[in-house]
Amino acid sequence: MYQCPLCQRPLTATDKLFSCSQNHSFDIAKEGYVNLLPVQQKNSKAPGDNKEMMQARRDFLHAGWYQPLADAVSKMLQPLQVKQLLDLGCGEGYYSGQIQQALPQCQIYGLDISKNAIKQAAKSNKQLQFCVASAFKLPFIDQCFDSIVRIYAPSAADELVRVLKQDGYLLTVTPGPEHLFEMKQAVYAEPRLHDDAIEQIAGFSHQQRQRLSFRLDFSQPADVLALIQMVPLAWKFTAEQKQQFAEKFCNNGNSISIDFY
């Protein structure tokens, strides 16, 4: 399944490493993942989410707050009879693990540019395959996946087309119009709804879209803080504003809109 990120030749696995016919080799970490991100593909010393963002997302997701989303993704995949699946931008592996439970016969690969996240994913999901790599230069052979799940992850359309089989499916998760609107109201003078246009992706034809909307009621500020920390809006808050926002929503009985396509 893997190909060399340097010369694009297939990689062969031994007990401790992957190597290609050009003698490029990549060690398998003790946690079980492989790092296929060459230094020339890095845009920083430690690309991707930092440890704080990764831990916040892990705490929030494993508390079950986004379980409806995990269930909806798994339900949409079940009729497709997927045998080989890529979780693109898999983070610490929460959705990878949820999909594996729903599709036990499916072989799942998870990819993320964050080494911290992939290390945690591999620790938590020993039966799955994880790699550190760029979503824009996928380290996989051509036409090897039946389906790709892309939850908020950026990607290159030509690479998605290359690694998917001709009749393969791309399942994306994007924000619906009202997603986290109350959080936007706290940082923007005139908050706007998310665009509801269907994304046109070169090489793909749109099949269907489902909307998933619900509200979250919090009683612990720590849960609200975890949600803030794991989303891009976190950069709009000062540390003091984060704490004030979290306490306000718990003390006043307010809820936060969750809205996905």
Buried (B, 14 or more C-beta within 10 A) or exposed (E): BBBBBBEEBEBEEEEEEBBBEEEBEBEBBEBBBBBBBBEEBEEEEEBBBEEEBBBBBBBBBBBEBBEBBBEBBBEBBEEBEBEBBBBBBBBBBBBBBBBBEBBEEBBBBBBBBBBBBBBBBBBBBEEBBBBBBBBEBBBBBEEBBBBBBBBBBEBBEEBBBBBBBEEBBBBBBBBBBBBBBBBBEBBEEEEEEBEBEEEEBEEBEEEEEEEBBBEBEBEEBBBBBBBBBBBEBBEBBEEEEBBBBBEBBBEEEBEBBBBBB
